[in-house]
Amino acid sequence: MGFKSEKLCISDNNVCIHEHGDFDKIDFWTADNNTKNGANIFNIHVLREDIQAAKKYGIRFIRLSPDKFPSKKRDFLIGNADNYENLDAYDLDLLKSVIGICEDENMPAVLTMLSLPGSRMI
């Protein structure tokens, strides 16, 4: 079974996914009735080599938490969880580049946001 990537579009107020092909997203989790081997990546920096190493060990998806990514503001991507105004453009570009690496390496990624507007992960 192949995994067809999706394009993730994020703006200040919207998140939308544009699908490519007729791949049913749930098939990734249910096909072949086998447990999927995944890995958490909660690193400050995510490199292509990290994704390639995961693939060598048979990892089939990663759970990516960008909360520790470097940011010029207090909270990555959302600026300040206590006073959210909009997504930070610099942070968004960084997140898109990491998602791009995952896409290039054909590694499905589940984004896990630990901090949200009004709720900071300590």
FIPAKE-531704 format. One record per residue (C-alpha): residue number from 0; z, y, x. Coordinates in nm, 4 decimals, m for minus. Layout:
N
PT    n        pz        py        px
PT  NUM         Z         Y         X
...
# end
This chain:
122
PT    n        pz        py        px
PT    0    0.0000    0.0000    0.0000
PT    1   m0.0905    0.3417    0.1334
PT    2    0.0983    0.6606    0.0847
PT    3   m0.1140    0.9595   m0.0131
PT    4    0.0369    1.2887    0.0876
PT    5    0.0960    1.5820   m0.1368
PT    6    0.0763    1.9520   m0.0682
PT    7    0.3996    2.1331   m0.1320
PT    8    0.3721    2.4959   m0.2370
PT    9    0.6828    2.7098   m0.2320
PT   10    0.7122    3.0727   m0.3353
PT   11    1.0129    3.2910   m0.4111
PT   12    1.0528    3.1521   m0.7608
PT   13    0.8404    2.8391   m0.7786
PT   14    0.8039    2.4985   m0.6248
PT   15    0.4884    2.3124   m0.7146
PT   16    0.3274    1.9942   m0.5906
PT   17   m0.0469    1.9413   m0.5876
PT   18   m0.1386    1.5740   m0.5768
PT   19   m0.4343    1.4323   m0.3890
PT   20   m0.5927    1.1210   m0.5339
PT   21   m0.4572    0.8930   m0.8016
PT   22   m0.1479    0.7693   m0.6174
PT   23    0.1484    0.7234   m0.8502
PT   24    0.4540    0.8571   m0.6619
PT   25    0.6883    0.5936   m0.8048
PT   26    0.4716    0.3187   m0.6516
PT   27    0.6118    0.4023   m0.3089
PT   28    0.9595    0.2998   m0.4254
PT   29    0.8684    0.0067   m0.6508
PT   30    0.5706   m0.1600   m0.4832
PT   31    0.6377   m0.5005   m0.3242
PT   32    1.0010   m0.5025   m0.4521
PT   33    1.1309   m0.4568   m0.0973
PT   34    1.4022   m0.2226    0.0171
PT   35    1.2539    0.0744    0.1968
PT   36    1.3920    0.1455    0.5414
PT   37    1.4709    0.5140    0.5723
PT   38    1.6514    0.7430    0.8087
PT   39    1.8419    1.0676    0.7784
PT   40    1.7269    1.3551    0.9938
PT   41    1.9862    1.6299    0.9831
PT   42    1.8960    1.7700    1.3252
PT   43    1.8803    2.1342    1.4275
PT   44    1.5262    2.0753    1.5520
PT   45    1.2826    1.8105    1.4290
PT   46    1.0126    1.7126    1.6727
PT   47    0.6988    1.5060    1.6287
PT   48    0.8543    1.2595    1.8723
PT   49    1.1463    1.2071    1.6308
PT   50    0.9082    1.1049    1.3533
PT   51    0.7029    0.8841    1.5852
PT   52    1.0179    0.7103    1.7132
PT   53    1.1297    0.6455    1.3543
PT   54    0.7929    0.4846    1.2788
PT   55    0.8243    0.2582    1.5849
PT   56    1.1544    0.1262    1.4435
PT   57    0.9976    0.0479    1.1065
PT   58    1.1314    0.3504    0.9215
PT   59    0.9142    0.4092    0.6142
PT   60    1.0535    0.7438    0.4979
PT   61    1.2953    1.0093    0.6125
PT   62    1.5547    1.2131    0.4299
PT   63    1.5211    1.5577    0.5793
PT   64    1.7996    1.8124    0.5474
PT   65    1.6915    2.1474    0.6911
PT   66    2.0271    2.3209    0.6371
PT   67    2.0999    2.3120    1.0125
PT   68    1.7605    2.4535    1.1110
PT   69    1.7891    2.7807    1.3030
PT   70    1.7731    3.0930    1.0883
PT   71    1.8056    3.4646    1.1450
PT   72    2.0187    3.4797    0.8317
PT   73    2.3399    3.3007    0.7334
PT   74    2.1819    3.0152    0.5352
PT   75    1.8508    2.8512    0.6182
PT   76    1.5718    2.9229    0.3701
PT   77    1.7894    3.0950    0.1076
PT   78    1.9190    3.3786    0.3247
PT   79    2.2706    3.3969    0.1855
PT   80    2.3960    3.1400   m0.0624
PT   81    2.6553    3.3882   m0.1891
PT   82    2.3966    3.6546   m0.2657
PT   83    2.0565    3.4895   m0.3045
PT   84    1.7604    3.7261   m0.3319
PT   85    1.4555    3.5243   m0.2230
PT   86    1.3323    3.2656    0.0222
PT   87    1.3215    3.3747    0.3837
PT   88    0.9572    3.3814    0.4998
PT   89    1.0371    3.2862    0.8615
PT   90    1.2476    2.9900    0.7491
PT   91    0.9832    2.8838    0.4995
PT   92    0.7194    2.8762    0.7743
PT   93    0.9483    2.6590    0.9877
PT   94    1.0092    2.4179    0.6985
PT   95    0.6351    2.3993    0.6281
PT   96    0.5684    2.3168    0.9942
PT   97    0.8176    2.0266    0.9854
PT   98    0.6675    1.9001    0.6586
PT   99    0.3276    1.9297    0.8261
PT  100    0.4443    1.7063    1.1112
PT  101    0.5617    1.4473    0.8583
PT  102    0.2289    1.4677    0.6795
PT  103    0.0324    1.4367    1.0058
PT  104    0.2369    1.1290    1.0979
PT  105    0.1983    0.9805    0.7467
PT  106    0.5754    0.9757    0.7077
PT  107    0.7039    1.0417    0.3545
PT  108    0.9925    1.2867    0.3523
PT  109    1.2566    1.3524    0.0891
PT  110    1.3967    1.7034    0.1176
PT  111    1.7723    1.7146    0.0773
PT  112    1.9015    2.0664    0.0381
PT  113    2.2760    2.0721    0.1021
PT  114    2.3164    2.4437    0.0315
PT  115    2.1776    2.6099   m0.2789
PT  116    2.2122    2.9634   m0.4137
PT  117    2.5733    2.9918   m0.5238
PT  118    2.6784    2.6733   m0.3439
PT  119    2.7015    2.6570    0.0356
PT  120    2.7552    2.3275    0.2152
PT  121    3.0401    2.3877    0.4559
# end
